[in-house]
Amino acid sequence: YASETLPLLKHLAPFDLIFIDADKPNTPLYLEWSVKLARAGSIIIADNAVRKGAIVNPHSDDENVIGMQRTAEAMSKHPNLSATIVQTVGSKGYDGFILARVND
């Protein structure tokens, strides 16, 4: 899991762009590490956030959806992040990503 390798990257930080596309239930943990590995102005992208609209279902029992819901909520409450969800449409249907900027 990425949770095992992220602490090993601390000596290489800060990163300007961080793309999160790992197991969705652990995305909130990856977000925490992303903020630690970033600096003001860094961009954090969490992929597969819309999940065919399931992210807005408060009663979902899908662990992937719940992980992305928790990630979106954590980003919305984080004092050093500004974020938005962007929906995408393509041959696989529709999904999207969360785009966040690390503030000062």
C-alpha positions, 0 to 999 in steps of 0.5 A: 500500500502507498501508506507504507511508502509515503513516509519514505518520500519525506526526505524528497519533499516538497513536491509541486504536484501530487496525484492520488490514484491508489486504493480509495478507502485509504485516500484520506490517509494519502491526503494527509501525507500529501499535505505533509509532502507539499508546500504552499502552491502545490497541487493535489489531485485525487482521482476517481472522485465522482464515481458515476455520481455515487459520491453524493449518496450519503447512504452508500455502503461502497468502501470506495465511495466512502473513502472518496466522500471522506477525502472530499470532506477532509479537503473541504475542512482543511485550513490550508487547502482550496479544492473543487471536484471536476467531473469528466466524461469519456468512453468509460462513462463519467467520473472526475477528480478533486483538484486542490491547491495548498495555501500558505 
